[in-house]
């Protein structure tokens, strides 16, 4: 989740947009290491912007009290007590709402730091494939206690600026934590229906393709061809795994990108239409209004 203080909502869009780790480091006091990792003591107090924001870091958090709701990419998520949140970079967070009593702890990790830690460990890296379909996972009481132990120990080590090995400590603790998280994922997968697991695998591959190609390609048949299955089978499988059609997913990714570009860039609507591979600005306008209910220029001004 892109961190910027609620009390700083008066800041310009440009300041918020350009200050990912910098704003969070000010809010987190001394509980960070350079641009590698930031510890968040109470996620419930961490301000989240109202506009859609693309993740530039990996976010892991545990809800210890209350409830939150947000949209990740194009799908609504609900977080409650003892839920762990795992969001990787490049995803878009929007429509964040939280109960007044929300409490939790979390950490922001730069992709560079994360992949330095888990390089050559495929089991750990694959947990982010799982997180595409399951960004929120319910923990047992014992698992919650384990992850809170990691958090507070990491906070203690990171806050100790006199310790010349604090970054090494953070790396070691993160690696151990992600092993434990992978074990949680294994538990969840073992409890899943075998047929659902197959559908999830196809859905994961489909979403990965959409994320890589939605700006250029919006035909369901093209995605089915890349996956070596029929369009009908792709549609049935994606709908079974996600309760939404492939067209829904593709359209929502395109609209998500258009919304981010309209709010967070100075590109003209014509340039945005070109970036999203529309024949012209008029086609984008009709497409956007059909899905959002207003014109691109109206959305930008709203």
C-alpha positions as CSV (number, residue, x, y, z in Angstrom):
1,X,0.0,0.0,0.0
2,X,1.4,3.4,-0.9
3,X,2.0,5.2,2.4
4,X,1.3,8.9,2.7
5,X,-0.2,10.5,5.8
6,X,-3.9,11.3,6.0
7,X,-2.9,14.5,7.7
8,X,-0.9,15.4,4.6
9,X,-3.8,15.1,2.1
10,X,-3.3,18.8,1.4
11,X,-0.1,17.9,-0.3
12,X,-0.1,18.1,-4.1
13,X,-0.5,14.9,-6.2
14,X,3.0,15.3,-7.5
15,X,4.5,15.4,-3.9
16,X,2.6,12.3,-2.9
17,X,3.3,10.5,-6.2
18,X,7.0,11.1,-6.2
19,X,7.7,10.3,-2.5
20,X,7.0,6.6,-2.0
21,X,9.6,5.6,0.6
22,X,10.6,9.1,1.6
23,X,7.2,10.0,3.1
24,X,7.0,6.6,4.7
25,X,10.4,6.9,6.3
26,X,9.4,10.2,7.9
27,X,6.3,8.6,9.3
28,X,8.2,5.5,10.5
29,X,10.9,7.5,12.5
30,X,14.1,5.5,12.6
31,X,12.5,2.1,11.8
32,X,13.9,1.7,8.3
33,X,17.1,0.8,6.4
34,X,17.8,3.1,3.5
35,X,15.3,2.4,0.7
36,X,15.3,-1.3,1.4
37,X,12.8,-1.9,4.2
38,X,10.4,0.1,6.4
39,X,8.7,-1.1,9.5
40,X,5.1,0.2,10.1
41,X,4.1,0.1,13.8
42,X,0.4,0.7,13.3
43,X,-0.9,0.2,9.8
44,X,-4.3,1.6,11.0
45,X,-2.7,5.0,11.5
46,X,-0.8,4.9,8.2
47,X,-2.6,7.3,5.8
48,X,-3.7,5.8,2.4
49,X,-4.5,8.1,-0.5
50,X,-8.0,8.2,-2.1
51,X,-6.6,7.9,-5.6
52,X,-5.4,4.7,-7.3
53,X,-1.7,4.1,-6.6
54,X,0.6,1.6,-8.2
55,X,2.8,-0.3,-5.8
56,X,6.5,0.4,-6.1
57,X,7.4,-2.0,-3.3
58,X,6.3,-5.3,-1.6
59,X,3.9,-4.9,1.2
60,X,3.3,-7.4,4.0
61,X,1.0,-6.7,6.9
62,X,-1.0,-8.4,9.7
63,X,-4.4,-7.1,10.9
64,X,-4.6,-7.4,14.7
65,X,-7.9,-5.6,15.2
66,X,-10.7,-4.1,13.2
67,X,-11.5,-4.4,9.5
68,X,-10.3,-2.9,6.2
69,X,-11.5,-3.0,2.6
70,X,-9.6,-2.1,-0.5
71,X,-9.5,-2.9,-4.2
72,X,-6.3,-4.6,-5.5
73,X,-6.0,-4.2,-9.2
74,X,-9.6,-4.9,-10.2
75,X,-10.8,-7.1,-7.3
76,X,-12.2,-6.0,-3.9
77,X,-10.5,-7.4,-0.8
78,X,-11.6,-7.5,2.8
79,X,-9.1,-7.8,5.7
80,X,-10.0,-8.8,9.3
81,X,-8.3,-9.8,12.5
82,X,-5.5,-12.4,12.0
83,X,-5.4,-11.9,8.3
84,X,-2.1,-11.4,6.6
85,X,-1.8,-9.2,3.5
86,X,0.7,-9.9,0.8
87,X,1.0,-7.5,-2.2
88,X,3.8,-7.4,-4.6
89,X,5.0,-4.5,-6.7
90,X,3.3,-3.2,-9.9
91,X,-0.2,-3.8,-8.5
92,X,-2.7,-1.0,-8.0
93,X,-4.4,-0.3,-4.7
94,X,-7.6,1.8,-4.7
95,X,-10.9,2.4,-2.8
96,X,-9.3,1.9,0.7
97,X,-11.6,2.1,3.7
98,X,-10.9,1.1,7.3
99,X,-12.9,0.8,10.5
100,X,-12.0,3.3,13.2
101,X,-10.5,0.6,15.4
102,X,-8.2,-0.9,12.7
103,X,-4.8,-1.9,14.1
104,X,-2.0,-3.9,12.5
105,X,1.7,-4.1,11.8
106,X,3.4,-4.2,8.5
107,X,6.5,-3.7,6.4
108,X,7.4,-2.2,3.0
109,X,10.2,-4.0,1.2
110,X,11.9,-2.8,-2.0
111,X,11.8,-5.4,-4.8
112,X,15.6,-5.2,-5.1
113,X,16.1,-6.0,-1.5
114,X,13.6,-8.8,-1.5
115,X,15.0,-10.6,-4.6
116,X,18.5,-10.3,-3.2
117,X,17.3,-12.2,-0.2
118,X,15.3,-14.9,-2.0
119,X,17.4,-15.4,-5.1
120,X,17.6,-19.0,-6.2
121,X,14.9,-20.0,-3.7
122,X,12.0,-20.9,-6.0
123,X,9.7,-22.1,-3.3
124,X,9.7,-18.6,-1.7
125,X,9.6,-16.7,-5.0
126,X,6.5,-18.7,-6.0
127,X,4.5,-17.3,-3.1
128,X,3.9,-14.2,-5.1
129,X,2.2,-16.3,-7.8
130,X,-0.1,-17.5,-5.0
131,X,-0.6,-13.9,-3.8
132,X,-2.1,-13.0,-7.2
133,X,-5.1,-15.1,-6.4
134,X,-4.9,-14.9,-2.6
135,X,-3.7,-11.5,-1.5
136,X,-5.4,-11.9,1.9
137,X,-4.9,-15.2,3.9
138,X,-6.4,-16.0,7.3
139,X,-3.8,-17.2,9.9
140,X,-4.3,-19.4,12.9
141,X,-3.7,-17.9,16.3
142,X,-0.3,-19.6,16.5
143,X,0.7,-18.4,13.0
144,X,-0.3,-14.8,13.9
145,X,1.9,-15.0,17.0
146,X,4.8,-16.3,14.9
147,X,4.6,-13.4,12.4
148,X,4.2,-10.8,15.1
149,X,7.4,-12.2,16.8
150,X,9.2,-11.7,13.4
151,X,7.9,-8.2,13.2
152,X,8.9,-7.0,16.6
153,X,12.3,-8.7,16.5
154,X,12.9,-7.1,13.1
155,X,11.8,-3.7,14.5
156,X,14.2,-4.0,17.4
157,X,17.1,-4.9,15.1
158,X,16.4,-2.2,12.5
159,X,16.0,0.5,15.2
160,X,19.4,-0.3,16.6
161,X,21.4,2.0,14.3
162,X,24.6,1.3,16.3
163,X,24.6,-2.3,15.1
164,X,26.7,-2.4,12.0
165,X,25.1,-5.7,11.0
166,X,21.4,-4.6,11.2
167,X,20.9,-5.0,7.5
168,X,22.2,-8.6,7.6
169,X,19.9,-9.3,10.6
170,X,17.0,-7.9,8.6
171,X,17.8,-10.1,5.6
172,X,18.1,-13.2,7.7
173,X,14.9,-12.6,9.5
174,X,13.0,-11.8,6.3
175,X,14.2,-15.0,4.7
176,X,13.0,-17.0,7.7
177,X,9.7,-15.2,7.7
178,X,9.1,-15.9,4.1
179,X,9.8,-19.6,4.7
180,X,7.1,-19.6,7.4
181,X,4.8,-17.7,5.0
182,X,5.4,-20.3,2.3
183,X,4.5,-23.0,4.9
184,X,1.2,-21.1,5.5
185,X,0.5,-21.1,1.7
186,X,1.3,-24.8,1.6
187,X,-1.4,-25.4,4.3
188,X,-3.9,-23.3,2.4
189,X,-3.2,-25.1,-0.9
190,X,-3.5,-28.5,0.8
191,X,-7.0,-27.6,2.0
192,X,-8.0,-26.5,-1.5
193,X,-10.0,-28.6,-3.9
194,X,-7.8,-30.2,-6.6
195,X,-10.0,-29.0,-9.4
196,X,-9.9,-25.5,-8.0
197,X,-6.1,-25.7,-7.9
198,X,-6.0,-26.5,-11.6
199,X,-8.3,-23.6,-12.3
200,X,-6.2,-21.4,-10.1
201,X,-3.1,-22.4,-12.1
202,X,-4.7,-21.4,-15.4
203,X,-6.1,-18.3,-13.9
204,X,-2.7,-17.3,-12.6
205,X,-1.1,-17.8,-16.0
206,X,-3.9,-15.8,-17.6
207,X,-3.6,-12.9,-15.2
208,X,0.2,-12.9,-15.8
209,X,-0.4,-12.7,-19.5
210,X,-3.0,-9.9,-19.1
211,X,-0.6,-7.9,-16.9
212,X,2.1,-8.1,-19.6
213,X,-0.1,-7.5,-22.6
214,X,-3.4,-5.7,-21.8
215,X,-2.1,-2.5,-23.4
216,X,-1.7,-4.1,-26.7
217,X,-4.1,-7.1,-26.8
218,X,-7.7,-7.3,-25.6
219,X,-9.0,-10.4,-27.4
220,X,-9.8,-13.4,-25.3
221,X,-8.9,-15.7,-28.2
222,X,-5.4,-14.3,-28.3
223,X,-4.9,-15.2,-24.6
224,X,-6.4,-18.7,-25.1
225,X,-4.0,-19.2,-28.0
226,X,-1.0,-18.3,-25.8
227,X,-2.1,-20.8,-23.1
228,X,-2.7,-23.5,-25.8
229,X,-6.4,-23.9,-24.8
230,X,-9.7,-23.0,-26.4
231,X,-11.4,-19.6,-25.7
232,X,-14.4,-21.5,-24.3
233,X,-12.3,-23.5,-21.9
234,X,-10.4,-20.4,-20.8
235,X,-13.6,-18.5,-20.2
236,X,-15.1,-21.4,-18.2
237,X,-12.0,-21.9,-16.1
238,X,-11.4,-18.2,-15.4
239,X,-15.0,-17.8,-14.4
240,X,-14.8,-20.8,-12.1
241,X,-11.6,-19.6,-10.4
242,X,-12.5,-15.9,-10.1
243,X,-16.3,-15.6,-10.6
244,X,-15.5,-13.2,-13.5
245,X,-15.1,-13.6,-17.2
246,X,-11.8,-13.0,-19.1
247,X,-13.3,-10.0,-20.8
248,X,-14.1,-8.6,-17.4
249,X,-10.5,-9.0,-16.3
250,X,-9.0,-7.5,-19.5
251,X,-11.4,-4.5,-19.5
252,X,-10.7,-3.8,-15.9
253,X,-7.0,-3.9,-16.3
254,X,-7.3,-1.4,-19.2
255,X,-9.6,0.9,-17.3
256,X,-7.4,0.6,-14.2
257,X,-4.4,1.8,-16.3
258,X,-6.4,4.6,-17.9
259,X,-7.5,5.8,-14.5
260,X,-4.0,5.8,-13.1
261,X,-2.6,7.7,-16.1
262,X,-5.5,10.2,-16.0
263,X,-4.9,10.9,-12.3
264,X,-1.1,10.6,-12.0
265,X,0.3,11.8,-15.3
266,X,0.2,14.9,-17.4
267,X,-0.2,13.0,-20.6
268,X,-3.0,14.1,-22.9
269,X,-6.0,11.9,-23.5
270,X,-4.8,11.4,-27.1
271,X,-1.4,10.2,-25.8
272,X,-3.1,7.8,-23.3
273,X,-5.3,6.4,-26.1
274,X,-2.1,5.7,-28.1
275,X,-0.4,4.1,-25.1
276,X,-3.4,1.8,-24.6
277,X,-3.5,0.9,-28.3
278,X,-6.9,2.5,-29.1
279,X,-7.4,3.6,-32.7
280,X,-8.0,7.2,-31.5
281,X,-9.1,9.4,-28.6
282,X,-12.8,8.9,-29.5
283,X,-12.6,5.1,-29.1
284,X,-11.0,5.5,-25.7
285,X,-13.6,8.0,-24.7
286,X,-16.5,5.6,-25.5
287,X,-14.8,2.7,-23.9
288,X,-14.0,4.6,-20.7
289,X,-17.5,6.0,-20.4
290,X,-19.0,2.6,-20.9
291,X,-17.0,1.2,-17.9
292,X,-16.7,4.2,-15.6
293,X,-19.8,6.2,-16.4
294,X,-18.0,9.4,-17.3
295,X,-15.6,10.7,-19.9
296,X,-11.8,10.6,-19.4
297,X,-11.7,14.4,-19.2
298,X,-14.5,14.4,-16.6
299,X,-12.8,11.7,-14.6
300,X,-9.5,13.7,-14.6
301,X,-11.3,16.8,-13.3
302,X,-13.3,14.9,-10.7
